[in-house]
Amino acid sequence: MAGDARPDSVDAAGAAPAVAGPSPWAPESTAAPAAAAAPASAPAAPRPRSATADTGSDSGSDAAASGGPAKAERRRARRGRTDPDTETGGNAGKKTGKKTGGKRRPAKRADASAATGTPDAAEASASGRAGAGLPGPAVSGPAPRPAGTRTAAPDTSATAADRPAAAEDAREDVRRGAAALPTPRGWFVLAGGAALLGAGVAFGYRELVVLGSVPFAVVLLSVVLVGRLRPMTVWRSVATPRVSPGDEVEVLLGTTEDGRGRGAHLLTDRVAGPTGTRTVELPARRSSETGPVGYRLRAERRGVLDLGPLESRRSDPLGLIATRRSSGGTERVWVHPRFEPLPSMPVGRTDDPQGVFDGGRAGSVSFHSLRDYVPGDDVRHIHWRSSARHNKLLVREHLDTSHTRLSVVADDRGGAAGDELAALDEVAGAAAAVVAASVNGRWACELRLVSGRSLESTGRMAPMLDLLAEARVNSGADFTEELWRLRNRPFGDTLVLVSASITSGEARLFARLRDVYPRLVLIVLRRFGQPLGAIPGVTVVNAADAHDLATRWESERWSA
């Protein structure tokens, strides 16, 4: 069998010397098909070798030395460097080192399938090599696997990416109370078992050790019985989100269980109000029941009621282990203060040339804009030149440029004596009466709290009452800072202050604002504070509470 000769060994005449035995540059695991078919005595014609063929032969030798092309392909697949199913023929030929007549042979899908460890694919690959005259070594490696399996290591990138999400879900379950925890009774049982177990180990009494192990076994069994609560979707509907003290609030709850877990034994809805937090117990629902369940609440006093979230509970028969889970969001109910609107209001007047504030009265002589004609408009206000230009009737609209405006300040510092929350309720009721008179008279109004919050009127009473319902006792509010904010307001109008804790010194500071506001009114609720005498430049109204304000308001002699 004649071997190959290097191209640089050809002599000047072009004849290559005969080489006996295998060529030192030929791969040990492969042989040229033409040389294999020729007689052993006939010398083989010299054939130049390409660098590509040498490279392929070297890689083929490496593949053979390492256990065959199939095992090398499996190793590369495990490292994630190549995909035999999508690799091009040229690349496959370079990696496997197969040569056929000096040309590169595309890799067959059978070879790629053999790399995956499928028995049928490996057998097809071996038969293909035999037919091509390639006496490569037999496929070695692990035992054949069932069809459809892969020998490459599984991709753990998705699993690693899911680990933070799973950890976050676990932390969320702990925060929302989905984990099973011992009850006070359960902790007592565990403490007793630990004491017995420690005594048995210390004094060498096996009976105490056995007896101390029983509570731990019982608690563990309770954990298995309780299990994990099934998550649920909660929706909540309130018929009337704005009520007055003494009214009833009707709440409808609907739940839908989804996911794995066990059903709850008890449902409780959390209600946080001005007097504290309480829970409303509801019967547990079966998974087949889809209708809503309702309950009623009584609004006791002014404030805000936050309903939710819904809490589901489950415990074992002995009460040693309990699990709870919070579901759904919260719903807010505003309890507005009770008030009696005042029949009249002393107000100032602020120049409003453009008439853009709410409450400007129409019909005066100051021109505001043009608008389309509607039946009933005065024909004397039709602007004929603009109507001819736009081919439709346009009328002139006039507004009153002297604009009525009112500022109301509610002192949310509580009362000087007695129940601070009750004092704030009366302050909110008196301020609501003044604001209602302003809104009903279509005057612009601003509501402020001494703590800093404020709201401009938009012609609606509900937002103003919402602010008064959300007011809480703020004993640390700075009254002088609020006076500074009032002095730096960009306009002047009537200012009304309602307080149950103002002192005579603070009242004199309030009187210094008379150079900014045309009229100052001070309402003092003497039931929770001390009455004040006359203050120059300020109209002082001493009333017992918000109910008594309407009577005192009419009987008061107003002074500038």
Kinemage of the C-alpha trace (Angstrom):
@kinemage 1
@onewidth
@group {chain A} dominant
@subgroup {mainchain}
@vectorlist {calphas} color= white
{ca met a 1} P 0.000 0.000 0.000
{ca ala a 2} L 1.624 3.188 -1.204
{ca gly a 3} L 1.539 6.324 0.875
{ca asp a 4} L 1.279 9.992 0.034
{ca ala a 5} L 4.262 12.222 -0.617
{ca arg a 6} L 4.789 15.777 0.483
{ca pro a 7} L 4.539 18.319 -2.347
{ca asp a 8} L 7.945 19.803 -1.589
{ca ser a 9} L 9.721 16.409 -2.129
{ca val a 10} L 9.135 16.386 -5.898
{ca asp a 11} L 12.436 16.489 -7.869
{ca ala a 12} L 13.247 18.681 -10.847
{ca ala a 13} L 12.009 16.109 -13.402
{ca gly a 14} L 8.584 16.088 -11.710
{ca ala a 15} L 8.782 12.475 -10.531
{ca ala a 16} L 8.330 11.711 -6.909
{ca pro a 17} L 10.490 9.043 -5.346
{ca ala a 18} L 8.678 5.920 -4.212
{ca val a 19} L 8.086 5.737 -0.514
{ca ala a 20} L 7.692 2.367 1.109
{ca gly a 21} L 5.236 2.051 3.937
{ca pro a 22} L 2.813 4.594 5.263
{ca ser a 23} L 3.574 8.274 4.926
{ca pro a 24} L 4.653 10.009 8.093
{ca trp a 25} L 2.267 12.874 7.209
{ca ala a 26} L -0.756 10.649 6.625
{ca pro a 27} L -3.259 10.238 9.474
{ca glu a 28} L -3.137 6.908 11.211
{ca ser a 29} L -6.906 6.460 11.316
{ca thr a 30} L -7.698 7.219 7.666
{ca ala a 31} L -6.480 6.102 4.255
{ca ala a 32} L -7.137 7.400 0.775
{ca pro a 33} L -9.914 5.478 -0.962
{ca ala a 34} L -8.009 5.325 -4.260
{ca ala a 35} L -4.919 3.845 -2.618
{ca ala a 36} L -7.048 1.254 -0.880
{ca ala a 37} L -8.503 0.098 -4.195
{ca ala a 38} L -5.125 -0.143 -6.077
{ca pro a 39} L -2.919 -3.329 -5.984
{ca ala a 40} L -0.255 -3.396 -3.336
{ca ser a 41} L 2.567 -3.891 -5.903
{ca ala a 42} L 1.595 -0.882 -8.082
{ca pro a 43} L 3.105 2.385 -6.943
{ca ala a 44} L 0.570 5.133 -6.256
{ca ala a 45} L 0.665 8.296 -8.313
{ca pro a 46} L 1.852 11.275 -6.336
{ca arg a 47} L -0.872 13.682 -5.359
{ca pro a 48} L -0.329 17.090 -3.811
{ca arg a 49} L -1.777 17.555 -0.382
{ca ser a 50} L -3.525 20.720 0.635
{ca ala a 51} L -3.201 22.492 3.912
{ca thr a 52} L -6.906 22.016 4.398
{ca ala a 53} L -6.580 18.271 4.103
{ca asp a 54} L -3.742 18.251 6.619
{ca thr a 55} L -5.802 20.258 8.995
{ca gly a 56} L -8.741 17.935 8.559
{ca ser a 57} L -6.529 14.887 9.051
{ca asp a 58} L -5.055 16.313 12.226
{ca ser a 59} L -8.458 17.052 13.622
{ca gly a 60} L -9.592 13.595 12.581
{ca ser a 61} L -6.643 12.093 14.450
{ca asp a 62} L -7.555 14.088 17.534
{ca ala a 63} L -11.131 12.941 17.244
{ca ala a 64} L -10.059 9.328 16.877
{ca ala a 65} L -7.661 9.582 19.811
{ca ser a 66} L -10.369 11.018 22.015
{ca gly a 67} L -12.917 8.319 21.313
{ca gly a 68} L -14.299 9.086 17.843
{ca pro a 69} L -16.136 11.928 16.137
{ca ala a 70} L -19.410 11.122 17.867
{ca lys a 71} L -17.894 11.473 21.313
{ca ala a 72} L -16.180 14.713 20.301
{ca glu a 73} L -19.464 16.050 18.987
{ca arg a 74} L -21.143 15.104 22.267
{ca arg a 75} L -18.441 16.899 24.236
{ca arg a 76} L -18.837 20.030 22.146
{ca ala a 77} L -22.627 19.827 22.515
{ca arg a 78} L -22.244 19.625 26.295
{ca arg a 79} L -20.082 22.725 26.240
{ca gly a 80} L -22.752 24.483 24.124
{ca arg a 81} L -20.284 25.353 21.341
{ca thr a 82} L -22.060 23.832 18.367
{ca asp a 83} L -25.414 22.571 17.194
{ca pro a 84} L -24.920 19.687 14.725
{ca asp a 85} L -28.488 20.031 13.392
{ca thr a 86} L -27.981 23.626 12.198
{ca glu a 87} L -24.266 23.525 11.324
{ca thr a 88} L -23.279 23.984 7.697
{ca gly a 89} L -21.556 21.268 5.758
{ca gly a 90} L -18.237 23.081 5.494
{ca asn a 91} L -17.936 23.595 9.199
{ca ala a 92} L -18.989 20.047 9.923
{ca gly a 93} L -16.346 18.693 7.566
{ca lys a 94} L -13.645 20.793 9.173
{ca lys a 95} L -14.505 19.560 12.661
{ca thr a 96} L -14.824 15.857 11.869
{ca gly a 97} L -11.775 15.743 9.615
{ca lys a 98} L -13.367 13.540 6.902
{ca lys a 99} L -11.995 13.823 3.388
{ca thr a 100} L -13.290 12.295 0.184
{ca gly a 101} L -11.029 12.580 -2.776
{ca gly a 102} L -9.449 15.802 -1.519
{ca lys a 103} L -12.862 17.510 -1.272
{ca arg a 104} L -14.762 18.499 1.827
{ca arg a 105} L -17.748 16.308 2.561
{ca pro a 106} L -20.808 17.849 4.306
{ca ala a 107} L -21.691 16.305 7.601
{ca lys a 108} L -24.764 14.120 7.505
{ca arg a 109} L -27.658 14.521 9.898
{ca ala a 110} L -27.031 10.955 10.977
{ca asp a 111} L -23.689 12.058 12.459
{ca ala a 112} L -25.379 14.904 14.228
{ca ser a 113} L -28.032 12.576 15.553
{ca ala a 114} L -25.348 10.182 16.682
{ca ala a 115} L -23.907 12.953 18.820
{ca thr a 116} L -27.208 13.165 20.655
{ca gly a 117} L -26.954 9.564 21.813
{ca thr a 118} L -29.888 8.078 19.825
{ca pro a 119} L -29.188 4.361 19.035
{ca asp a 120} L -30.784 4.479 15.586
{ca ala a 121} L -28.876 7.587 14.643
{ca ala a 122} L -25.569 6.149 15.857
{ca glu a 123} L -26.166 2.960 13.840
{ca ala a 124} L -26.983 4.991 10.727
{ca ser a 125} L -23.821 7.019 11.172
{ca ala a 126} L -21.683 3.878 11.472
{ca ser a 127} L -23.201 2.350 8.314
{ca gly a 128} L -22.585 5.611 6.439
{ca arg a 129} L -18.915 5.517 7.352
{ca ala a 130} L -18.591 1.933 6.205
{ca gly a 131} L -20.194 2.738 2.861
{ca ala a 132} L -17.860 5.662 2.318
{ca gly a 133} L -14.793 3.501 2.946
{ca leu a 134} L -13.895 5.272 6.183
{ca pro a 135} L -12.610 2.689 8.668
{ca gly a 136} L -12.938 5.096 11.591
{ca pro a 137} L -13.164 3.621 15.060
{ca ala a 138} L -16.457 2.445 16.354
{ca val a 139} L -18.605 4.881 18.292
{ca ser a 140} L -17.628 4.711 21.911
{ca gly a 141} L -19.194 6.350 24.948
{ca pro a 142} L -22.041 5.704 27.344
{ca ala a 143} L -24.662 3.094 26.846
{ca pro a 144} L -27.432 3.883 24.298
{ca arg a 145} L -30.261 5.971 25.686
{ca pro a 146} L -33.936 5.787 24.793
{ca ala a 147} L -35.067 7.689 21.718
{ca gly a 148} L -35.661 11.360 22.178
{ca thr a 149} L -33.094 11.861 24.975
{ca arg a 150} L -29.995 14.037 24.793
{ca thr a 151} L -26.623 13.526 26.392
{ca ala a 152} L -25.902 17.245 26.581
{ca ala a 153} L -26.191 18.808 29.998
{ca pro a 154} L -29.519 20.623 30.488
{ca asp a 155} L -29.520 24.388 30.141
{ca thr a 156} L -29.841 25.816 33.619
{ca ser a 157} L -29.966 29.451 32.569
{ca ala a 158} L -33.769 29.624 32.775
{ca thr a 159} L -33.760 27.853 36.127
{ca ala a 160} L -31.175 30.253 37.485
{ca ala a 161} L -33.212 33.183 36.212
{ca asp a 162} L -36.316 31.857 37.931
{ca arg a 163} L -34.590 31.504 41.292
{ca pro a 164} L -34.775 35.229 42.204
{ca ala a 165} L -38.455 35.283 41.248
{ca ala a 166} L -39.142 32.224 43.388
{ca ala a 167} L -37.267 33.742 46.304
{ca glu a 168} L -39.220 36.971 45.889
{ca asp a 169} L -42.490 35.005 45.866
{ca ala a 170} L -41.450 33.295 49.083
{ca arg a 171} L -40.619 36.601 50.734
{ca glu a 172} L -43.944 38.018 49.523
{ca asp a 173} L -45.752 35.033 51.056
{ca val a 174} L -44.065 35.712 54.387
{ca arg a 175} L -44.916 39.410 54.199
{ca arg a 176} L -48.533 38.728 53.306
{ca gly a 177} L -48.749 35.963 55.935
{ca ala a 178} L -49.079 32.906 53.670
{ca ala a 179} L -46.651 30.794 55.761
{ca ala a 180} L -47.919 28.468 58.498
{ca leu a 181} L -46.798 29.697 61.935
{ca pro a 182} L -47.455 28.449 65.480
{ca thr a 183} L -50.189 30.132 67.456
{ca pro a 184} L -49.589 31.232 71.087
{ca arg a 185} L -50.951 27.850 72.125
{ca gly a 186} L -48.546 26.167 69.716
{ca trp a 187} L -45.564 28.076 71.120
{ca phe a 188} L -46.603 27.046 74.648
{ca val a 189} L -46.757 23.378 73.616
{ca leu a 190} L -43.363 23.605 71.921
{ca ala a 191} L -41.843 25.247 74.997
{ca gly a 192} L -43.202 22.476 77.231
{ca gly a 193} L -41.854 19.806 74.925
{ca ala a 194} L -38.445 21.470 74.820
{ca ala a 195} L -38.352 21.628 78.641
{ca leu a 196} L -39.203 17.934 78.959
{ca leu a 197} L -36.696 17.011 76.281
{ca gly a 198} L -33.935 19.012 77.944
{ca ala a 199} L -34.681 17.515 81.343
{ca gly a 200} L -34.642 13.991 79.942
{ca val a 201} L -31.290 14.514 78.248
{ca ala a 202} L -29.768 16.217 81.290
{ca phe a 203} L -30.862 13.607 83.862
{ca gly a 204} L -30.780 10.596 81.569
{ca tyr a 205} L -34.483 9.742 81.677
{ca arg a 206} L -35.506 8.135 78.418
{ca glu a 207} L -39.191 8.480 79.258
{ca leu a 208} L -38.884 12.274 79.471
{ca val a 209} L -37.088 12.336 76.127
{ca val a 210} L -39.909 10.372 74.509
{ca leu a 211} L -42.535 12.493 76.213
{ca gly a 212} L -40.792 15.703 75.142
{ca ser a 213} L -40.685 14.559 71.516
{ca val a 214} L -44.454 14.111 71.339
{ca pro a 215} L -45.308 17.880 71.199
{ca phe a 216} L -42.877 18.381 68.314
{ca ala a 217} L -44.452 15.501 66.419
{ca val a 218} L -47.941 16.872 67.041
{ca val a 219} L -46.943 20.355 65.835
{ca leu a 220} L -45.313 18.876 62.750
{ca leu a 221} L -48.490 16.932 61.997
{ca ser a 222} L -50.501 20.143 62.430
{ca val a 223} L -48.285 21.888 59.889
{ca val a 224} L -49.019 19.101 57.399
{ca leu a 225} L -52.760 19.339 58.067
{ca val a 226} L -52.854 23.121 57.647
{ca gly a 227} L -50.756 23.209 54.487
{ca arg a 228} L -50.659 26.255 52.246
{ca leu a 229} L -53.598 28.559 51.628
{ca arg a 230} L -54.909 28.843 48.126
{ca pro a 231} L -54.443 32.377 46.675
{ca met a 232} L -57.543 34.273 45.724
{ca thr a 233} L -58.594 37.312 43.725
{ca val a 234} L -60.750 39.822 45.628
{ca trp a 235} L -62.955 42.637 44.375
{ca arg a 236} L -64.762 45.055 46.668
{ca ser a 237} L -67.629 47.442 45.959
{ca val a 238} L -69.007 50.203 48.212
{ca ala a 239} L -72.466 51.510 47.410
{ca thr a 240} L -71.914 54.982 48.939
{ca pro a 241} L -68.251 55.982 49.379
{ca arg a 242} L -69.174 59.329 51.014
{ca val a 243} L -71.422 59.288 54.067
{ca ser a 244} L -72.122 61.257 57.240
{ca pro a 245} L -71.665 60.199 60.884
{ca gly a 246} L -74.371 57.707 61.872
{ca asp a 247} L -74.967 56.397 58.359
{ca glu a 248} L -74.511 52.757 57.341
{ca val a 249} L -72.020 51.648 54.724
{ca glu a 250} L -72.912 48.619 52.605
{ca val a 251} L -69.926 46.646 51.305
{ca leu a 252} L -70.005 43.823 48.739
{ca leu a 253} L -67.109 41.359 48.488
{ca gly a 254} L -66.423 38.875 45.721
{ca thr a 255} L -63.667 36.250 45.810
{ca thr a 256} L -62.280 33.900 43.182
{ca glu a 257} L -59.800 31.209 44.205
{ca asp a 258} L -57.010 30.411 41.790
{ca gly a 259} L -53.884 28.333 42.096
{ca arg a 260} L -52.952 25.405 44.295
{ca gly a 261} L -53.501 25.128 48.003
{ca arg a 262} L -56.208 24.525 50.537
{ca gly a 263} L -59.327 26.502 51.274
{ca ala a 264} L -59.683 28.922 54.168
{ca his a 265} L -61.749 28.311 57.279
{ca leu a 266} L -62.457 31.994 57.985
{ca leu a 267} L -62.418 35.289 56.060
{ca thr a 268} L -61.906 38.628 57.831
{ca asp a 269} L -62.020 42.093 56.290
{ca arg a 270} L -59.860 44.781 57.898
{ca val a 271} L -61.483 48.150 58.679
{ca ala a 272} L -59.180 51.015 59.749
{ca gly a 273} L -60.960 54.129 61.016
{ca pro a 274} L -60.357 57.196 63.163
{ca thr a 275} L -60.991 55.257 66.381
{ca gly a 276} L -58.743 52.295 65.544
{ca thr a 277} L -58.660 49.094 63.511
{ca arg a 278} L -61.203 46.310 63.680
{ca thr a 279} L -62.057 43.214 61.669
{ca val a 280} L -65.317 41.965 60.215
{ca glu a 281} L -65.633 38.176 60.160
{ca leu a 282} L -67.211 36.559 57.120
{ca pro a 283} L -68.127 32.914 56.507
{ca ala a 284} L -65.700 30.912 54.425
{ca arg a 285} L -66.733 30.354 50.824
{ca arg a 286} L -66.639 27.097 48.934
{ca ser a 287} L -64.856 26.981 45.601
{ca ser a 288} L -68.192 26.330 43.855
{ca glu a 289} L -69.787 29.503 45.297
{ca thr a 290} L -69.212 32.496 43.042
{ca gly a 291} L -71.732 35.077 44.290
{ca pro a 292} L -70.632 38.104 46.348
{ca val a 293} L -71.012 38.322 50.098
{ca gly a 294} L -71.924 41.584 51.828
{ca tyr a 295} L -71.770 43.212 55.212
{ca arg a 296} L -72.753 46.558 56.730
{ca leu a 297} L -70.715 49.079 58.688
{ca arg a 298} L -71.845 51.999 60.788
{ca ala a 299} L -69.901 55.243 60.351
{ca glu a 300} L -69.494 56.416 63.940
{ca arg a 301} L -67.702 59.743 63.463
{ca arg a 302} L -65.960 61.999 60.974
{ca gly a 303} L -62.882 60.516 59.365
{ca val a 304} L -61.750 58.020 56.758
{ca leu a 305} L -62.518 54.291 56.662
{ca asp a 306} L -59.983 52.125 54.809
{ca leu a 307} L -61.521 48.744 53.960
{ca gly a 308} L -59.175 45.847 53.285
{ca pro a 309} L -57.180 43.896 52.528
{ca leu a 310} L -59.165 40.676 52.955
{ca glu a 311} L -57.467 38.096 55.175
{ca ser a 312} L -58.082 34.358 54.850
{ca arg a 313} L -57.239 32.052 57.774
{ca arg a 314} L -56.835 28.328 58.268
{ca ser a 315} L -55.842 26.391 61.407
{ca asp a 316} L -55.602 22.818 62.643
{ca pro a 317} L -58.267 21.288 64.930
{ca leu a 318} L -56.076 21.757 68.025
{ca gly a 319} L -55.294 25.387 67.276
{ca leu a 320} L -51.518 24.877 67.323
{ca ile a 321} L -50.702 26.052 63.792
{ca ala a 322} L -52.441 28.757 61.790
{ca thr a 323} L -51.798 30.314 58.433
{ca arg a 324} L -53.219 33.519 57.040
{ca arg a 325} L -53.003 35.250 53.707
{ca ser a 326} L -53.894 38.817 52.695
{ca ser a 327} L -55.547 39.326 49.323
{ca gly a 328} L -56.882 42.297 47.401
{ca gly a 329} L -56.392 46.013 47.868
{ca thr a 330} L -58.124 48.674 49.934
{ca glu a 331} L -61.211 50.811 49.397
{ca arg a 332} L -61.673 54.229 51.000
{ca val a 333} L -64.877 55.628 52.487
{ca trp a 334} L -65.061 59.296 53.521
{ca val a 335} L -67.202 60.205 56.532
{ca his a 336} L -67.966 63.908 56.073
{ca pro a 337} L -68.562 66.188 59.071
{ca arg a 338} L -72.094 67.241 59.882
{ca phe a 339} L -72.804 70.928 59.319
{ca glu a 340} L -75.559 73.490 58.868
{ca pro a 341} L -75.050 75.938 55.990
{ca leu a 342} L -74.888 79.588 56.975
{ca pro a 343} L -77.561 81.889 55.529
{ca ser a 344} L -75.213 84.768 54.687
{ca met a 345} L -71.528 85.376 54.253
{ca pro a 346} L -69.409 88.537 54.635
{ca val a 347} L -67.066 88.409 51.685
{ca gly a 348} L -64.488 90.601 50.056
{ca arg a 349} L -64.210 91.373 46.368
{ca thr a 350} L -61.120 90.815 44.238
{ca asp a 351} L -60.568 92.296 40.794
{ca asp a 352} L -60.929 89.653 38.073
{ca pro a 353} L -60.799 91.495 34.712
{ca gln a 354} L -60.819 88.313 32.645
{ca gly a 355} L -63.573 86.617 34.638
{ca val a 356} L -61.753 83.273 34.609
{ca phe a 357} L -62.439 82.305 38.253
{ca asp a 358} L -65.403 80.100 39.077
{ca gly a 359} L -68.431 81.977 40.362
{ca gly a 360} L -68.226 85.022 38.076
{ca arg a 361} L -71.740 86.313 37.423
{ca ala a 362} L -72.792 86.751 33.813
{ca gly a 363} L -74.782 89.685 32.461
{ca ser a 364} L -72.722 92.762 33.411
{ca val a 365} L -71.269 95.310 30.990
{ca ser a 366} L -67.704 93.896 30.821
{ca phe a 367} L -67.050 91.956 27.611
{ca his a 368} L -65.652 88.459 28.051
{ca ser a 369} L -65.891 86.512 24.769
{ca leu a 370} L -67.999 85.586 21.739
{ca arg a 371} L -70.102 82.460 21.629
{ca asp a 372} L -72.714 80.824 19.440
{ca tyr a 373} L -76.237 82.143 19.619
{ca val a 374} L -78.773 79.982 21.434
{ca pro a 375} L -82.523 80.574 21.511
{ca gly a 376} L -83.372 82.950 24.329
{ca asp a 377} L -80.293 85.197 24.022
{ca asp a 378} L -80.851 88.929 23.846
{ca val a 379} L -80.734 89.977 20.172
{ca arg a 380} L -79.073 93.231 21.223
{ca his a 381} L -75.949 91.196 22.140
{ca ile a 382} L -75.569 89.749 18.638
{ca his a 383} L -72.256 90.811 17.077
{ca trp a 384} L -73.354 91.276 13.457
{ca arg a 385} L -69.912 91.847 11.950
{ca ser a 386} L -68.480 88.593 13.407
{ca ser a 387} L -71.703 86.772 12.502
{ca ala a 388} L -71.354 87.841 8.857
{ca arg a 389} L -67.700 86.794 8.791
{ca his a 390} L -68.358 83.288 10.244
{ca asn a 391} L -71.711 82.783 8.524
{ca lys a 392} L -73.456 82.079 11.843
{ca leu a 393} L -74.930 84.093 14.661
{ca leu a 394} L -72.452 85.033 17.434
{ca val a 395} L -73.355 86.889 20.616
{ca arg a 396} L -71.234 88.910 23.015
{ca glu a 397} L -70.848 87.390 26.501
{ca his a 398} L -70.302 89.657 29.511
{ca leu a 399} L -69.107 88.825 33.013
{ca asp a 400} L -68.828 90.608 36.339
{ca thr a 401} L -65.180 91.623 36.793
{ca ser a 402} L -65.456 92.131 40.564
{ca his a 403} L -64.946 88.586 41.816
{ca thr a 404} L -66.142 87.302 45.187
{ca arg a 405} L -63.548 85.126 46.937
{ca leu a 406} L -63.233 83.482 50.333
{ca ser a 407} L -60.398 81.695 52.200
{ca val a 408} L -61.239 79.330 55.052
{ca val a 409} L -58.558 78.019 57.445
{ca ala a 410} L -59.359 75.070 59.740
{ca asp a 411} L -57.116 74.700 62.786
{ca asp a 412} L -56.285 70.969 62.920
{ca arg a 413} L -54.232 71.211 66.118
{ca gly a 414} L -57.165 69.846 68.136
{ca gly a 415} L -58.615 71.559 71.183
{ca ala a 416} L -57.079 73.389 74.113
{ca ala a 417} L -58.957 71.111 76.547
{ca gly a 418} L -60.945 67.891 76.385
{ca asp a 419} L -61.031 65.337 73.588
{ca glu a 420} L -58.790 66.537 70.765
{ca leu a 421} L -60.473 64.329 68.168
{ca ala a 422} L -63.922 65.610 69.166
{ca ala a 423} L -62.627 69.179 69.015
{ca leu a 424} L -61.310 68.595 65.477
{ca asp a 425} L -64.690 67.138 64.481
{ca glu a 426} L -66.385 70.376 65.588
{ca val a 427} L -63.779 72.516 63.815
{ca ala a 428} L -64.318 70.511 60.617
{ca gly a 429} L -68.102 70.930 60.928
{ca ala a 430} L -67.845 74.709 61.378
{ca ala a 431} L -65.418 75.025 58.450
{ca ala a 432} L -67.740 72.876 56.295
{ca ala a 433} L -70.616 75.252 57.045
{ca val a 434} L -68.619 78.254 55.825
{ca val a 435} L -67.399 76.404 52.719
{ca ala a 436} L -70.931 75.237 51.890
{ca ala a 437} L -72.219 78.823 52.009
{ca ser a 438} L -69.445 79.860 49.629
{ca val a 439} L -70.008 77.018 47.140
{ca asn a 440} L -73.786 77.426 47.188
{ca gly a 441} L -73.360 81.141 46.449
{ca arg a 442} L -71.053 80.289 43.523
{ca trp a 443} L -68.118 82.091 45.089
{ca ala a 444} L -64.529 81.056 44.695
{ca cys a 445} L -63.277 79.428 47.870
{ca glu a 446} L -59.995 78.032 49.170
{ca leu a 447} L -59.883 75.594 52.078
{ca arg a 448} L -56.677 75.335 54.084
{ca leu a 449} L -55.416 73.430 57.115
{ca val a 450} L -52.953 74.873 59.604
{ca ser a 451} L -50.745 71.820 58.979
{ca gly a 452} L -50.268 72.983 55.365
{ca arg a 453} L -52.731 71.158 53.116
{ca ser a 454} L -55.001 73.233 50.892
{ca leu a 455} L -57.569 72.829 48.126
{ca glu a 456} L -59.185 75.220 45.653
{ca ser a 457} L -62.897 74.951 44.976
{ca thr a 458} L -64.072 73.740 41.593
{ca gly a 459} L -67.773 74.353 42.121
{ca arg a 460} L -68.181 70.991 43.862
{ca met a 461} L -68.582 70.427 47.579
{ca ala a 462} L -67.373 66.808 47.758
{ca pro a 463} L -63.588 67.445 47.348
{ca met a 464} L -63.670 70.112 50.066
{ca leu a 465} L -65.473 67.782 52.468
{ca asp a 466} L -63.029 64.990 51.608
{ca leu a 467} L -60.164 67.188 52.798
{ca leu a 468} L -61.981 67.904 56.064
{ca ala a 469} L -62.691 64.173 56.529
{ca glu a 470} L -59.000 63.320 56.009
{ca ala a 471} L -57.843 65.913 58.561
{ca arg a 472} L -56.178 64.410 61.623
{ca val a 473} L -55.063 65.949 64.888
{ca asn a 474} L -51.640 67.505 64.312
{ca ser a 475} L -50.487 69.001 67.587
{ca gly a 476} L -47.101 69.899 66.119
{ca ala a 477} L -48.466 72.174 63.374
{ca asp a 478} L -46.859 75.634 63.367
{ca phe a 479} L -49.503 78.371 63.476
{ca thr a 480} L -47.043 81.193 62.725
{ca glu a 481} L -45.830 79.396 59.610
{ca glu a 482} L -49.397 79.172 58.326
{ca leu a 483} L -49.819 82.930 58.954
{ca trp a 484} L -46.677 83.509 56.877
{ca arg a 485} L -48.137 81.433 54.028
{ca leu a 486} L -51.385 83.389 54.203
{ca arg a 487} L -49.514 86.699 54.028
{ca asn a 488} L -47.711 85.609 50.864
{ca arg a 489} L -50.894 84.706 49.000
{ca pro a 490} L -51.050 86.534 45.639
{ca phe a 491} L -54.537 88.002 46.214
{ca gly a 492} L -56.589 89.608 48.958
{ca asp a 493} L -60.108 88.534 50.020
{ca thr a 494} L -62.070 87.588 53.122
{ca leu a 495} L -60.224 85.250 55.495
{ca val a 496} L -62.119 83.046 57.993
{ca leu a 497} L -60.212 81.120 60.693
{ca val a 498} L -61.971 78.336 62.655
{ca ser a 499} L -60.145 77.182 65.786
{ca ala a 500} L -60.733 75.459 69.117
{ca ser a 501} L -57.219 75.962 70.494
{ca ile a 502} L -56.220 79.521 69.550
{ca thr a 503} L -54.825 81.751 72.288
{ca ser a 504} L -55.078 85.522 72.681
{ca gly a 505} L -51.495 85.963 71.540
{ca glu a 506} L -52.100 83.964 68.367
{ca ala a 507} L -55.280 85.967 67.768
{ca arg a 508} L -53.273 89.205 67.821
{ca leu a 509} L -50.860 87.728 65.293
{ca phe a 510} L -53.846 86.802 63.139
{ca ala a 511} L -55.066 90.434 63.334
{ca arg a 512} L -51.843 91.597 61.635
{ca leu a 513} L -53.142 90.173 58.352
{ca arg a 514} L -55.725 92.952 58.023
{ca asp a 515} L -53.357 94.875 55.726
{ca val a 516} L -53.535 91.936 53.272
{ca tyr a 517} L -57.177 90.796 53.568
{ca pro a 518} L -60.090 93.273 53.462
{ca arg a 519} L -62.022 91.332 56.136
{ca leu a 520} L -60.865 88.956 58.905
{ca val a 521} L -63.282 86.614 60.714
{ca leu a 522} L -62.286 84.439 63.691
{ca ile a 523} L -64.598 81.607 64.816
{ca val a 524} L -63.748 80.324 68.300
{ca leu a 525} L -65.356 77.126 69.645
{ca arg a 526} L -65.383 77.799 73.357
{ca arg a 527} L -66.538 74.292 74.283
{ca phe a 528} L -62.980 73.061 73.778
{ca gly a 529} L -61.131 76.357 74.244
{ca gln a 530} L -61.358 79.726 75.874
{ca pro a 531} L -63.580 82.547 74.517
{ca leu a 532} L -61.892 85.664 73.172
{ca gly a 533} L -62.879 89.291 73.500
{ca ala a 534} L -62.963 91.980 70.884
{ca ile a 535} L -59.858 92.312 68.695
{ca pro a 536} L -59.366 95.429 66.543
{ca gly a 537} L -59.813 94.715 62.858
{ca val a 538} L -61.174 91.171 63.442
{ca thr a 539} L -64.776 89.957 63.696
{ca val a 540} L -64.787 87.405 66.523
{ca val a 541} L -67.604 84.823 66.737
{ca asn a 542} L -67.689 82.778 69.957
{ca ala a 543} L -69.791 79.620 69.470
{ca ala a 544} L -70.155 76.555 71.648
{ca asp a 545} L -69.835 74.099 68.767
{ca ala a 546} L -70.607 73.744 65.053
{ca his a 547} L -74.346 73.409 65.690
{ca asp a 548} L -74.407 76.667 67.663
{ca leu a 549} L -72.469 78.525 64.965
{ca ala a 550} L -75.485 79.211 62.726
{ca thr a 551} L -77.335 81.002 65.552
{ca arg a 552} L -74.322 83.051 66.599
{ca trp a 553} L -73.549 83.913 62.978
{ca glu a 554} L -76.867 85.670 62.379
{ca ser a 555} L -76.851 87.551 65.654
{ca glu a 556} L -73.301 88.842 65.264
{ca arg a 557} L -72.783 92.507 64.346
{ca trp a 558} L -70.197 92.593 61.588
{ca ser a 559} L -67.519 95.239 61.678
{ca ala a 560} L -64.813 96.004 59.198
